[in-house]
Amino acid sequence: MSFDQTFPNAARHPLLIEQELAHLERIVPRWSEEGRGSVFGQAYWRKRVIDLARFPELTPNQHAIVQRILECVNTAV
């Protein structure tokens, strides 16, 4: 069970948001290059990115990063 499922309305600490963004920025491009050989599929990564995008604590710069990551997920085949 994820943090979001346990505490759906809980605010995230800015450091946790930064860590999640850094993780997704690092992993999603590698995943998109691996394609179908990856353990996790496109739906999994899209959900991770969209869940992060829903937090009101995100700064405009963080929203831009999330959008860029989401575009990477959406264009992966």
Contacts in CASP RR format, 6 or more apart in sequence:
PFRMAT RR
TARGET T0000
AUTHOR 0000-0000-0000
METHOD contacts of the structure
MODEL  1
MSFDQTFPNAARHPLLIEQELAHLERIVPRWSEEGRGSVFGQAYWRKRVI
DLARFPELTPNQHAIVQRILECVNTAV
3 10 0 8 1.000
4 51 0 8 1.000
11 55 0 8 1.000
11 56 0 8 1.000
11 57 0 8 1.000
12 20 0 8 1.000
12 55 0 8 1.000
12 57 0 8 1.000
14 57 0 8 1.000
17 52 0 8 1.000
17 55 0 8 1.000
17 57 0 8 1.000
17 58 0 8 1.000
17 62 0 8 1.000
20 52 0 8 1.000
21 52 0 8 1.000
21 62 0 8 1.000
21 65 0 8 1.000
21 66 0 8 1.000
21 69 0 8 1.000
24 45 0 8 1.000
24 48 0 8 1.000
24 49 0 8 1.000
24 52 0 8 1.000
24 69 0 8 1.000
25 65 0 8 1.000
25 69 0 8 1.000
27 45 0 8 1.000
28 45 0 8 1.000
28 49 0 8 1.000
28 69 0 8 1.000
28 72 0 8 1.000
28 73 0 8 1.000
29 72 0 8 1.000
31 38 0 8 1.000
31 40 0 8 1.000
31 41 0 8 1.000
31 45 0 8 1.000
31 76 0 8 1.000
32 72 0 8 1.000
32 73 0 8 1.000
32 75 0 8 1.000
32 76 0 8 1.000
35 76 0 8 1.000
35 77 0 8 1.000
42 73 0 8 1.000
42 76 0 8 1.000
45 73 0 8 1.000
46 70 0 8 1.000
46 73 0 8 1.000
46 74 0 8 1.000
49 66 0 8 1.000
49 69 0 8 1.000
49 70 0 8 1.000
49 73 0 8 1.000
50 70 0 8 1.000
52 58 0 8 1.000
52 66 0 8 1.000
53 63 0 8 1.000
53 66 0 8 1.000
53 67 0 8 1.000
53 70 0 8 1.000
58 66 0 8 1.000
END
